[in-house]
């Protein structure tokens, strides 16, 4: 998956922009993980649920949130 890296000011400018985007989007900030883990902390679970609601696949969610593939948090999201 491609990764877009913006500064906070760039991201805020994009959100305030009148330029139409092809789909609904938003950004959420989480600390970058050194390596993937299996922790289902509340912040990442909330972000994962928002990503799932926007149609993201499990592999995209895992990569963005620093989770291992087929981990407990992803199984929890699949059940919700």
C-alpha positions in Angstrom: 0.0 0.0 0.0 1.2 3.5 -0.8 1.7 5.8 2.1 1.0 9.6 2.0 3.0 11.5 4.6 1.9 15.0 5.5 2.9 17.5 8.1 0.1 18.4 10.5 -0.3 21.9 8.9 -0.5 20.3 5.4 -3.2 17.9 6.6 -5.2 20.7 8.2 -4.9 22.8 5.1 -6.2 19.9 3.0 -9.2 19.4 5.3 -10.0 23.1 5.1 -9.6 23.3 1.3 -12.5 23.8 -1.0 -11.0 21.4 -3.5 -13.4 18.4 -4.0 -12.0 15.0 -3.2 -13.2 11.8 -5.0 -14.6 10.3 -1.7 -15.1 11.1 1.9 -11.8 11.1 3.8 -10.3 12.1 7.1 -7.0 11.6 8.8 -6.3 10.3 12.3 -3.0 10.5 14.1 -1.4 7.5 15.9 2.2 7.1 17.0 4.3 5.1 14.6 5.1 1.6 15.8 8.7 0.3 15.5 7.3 -3.2 14.9 3.8 -4.7 14.5 2.1 -5.9 17.7 -1.2 -7.4 18.8 -2.4 -4.8 21.3 -6.0 -3.7 21.0 -5.7 -0.3 22.7 -8.9 1.9 22.6 -7.4 4.6 20.3 -6.3 2.2 17.6 -9.6 0.2 17.9 -11.6 3.3 17.3 -9.5 4.2 14.3 -9.8 0.7 13.0 -13.6 0.8 13.3 -13.6 4.1 11.4 -11.4 2.6 8.7 -13.6 -0.5 8.5 -16.7 1.8 8.1 -14.9 3.6 5.2 -14.4 0.2 3.4 -10.7 -0.4 4.2 -9.5 -4.0 4.0 -7.9 -5.8 7.0 -4.4 -5.7 5.5 -4.7 -1.9 5.1 -5.9 -1.5 8.7 -3.1 -3.7 10.0 -0.4 -1.8 8.1 -1.7 1.7 9.1 -2.2 0.8 12.8 0.9 -1.4 13.3 -0.9 -4.6 14.0 0.2 -8.1 13.0 -1.8 -9.8 10.3 -4.6 -12.0 11.6 -4.2 -10.6 15.1 -6.9 -10.4 17.9 -7.7 -6.7 17.2 -8.4 -7.5 13.5 -10.6 -10.4 14.5 -12.5 -8.2 16.9 -13.1 -5.6 14.1 -14.4 -8.3 11.8 -17.0 -9.3 14.4 -18.3 -5.8 14.9 
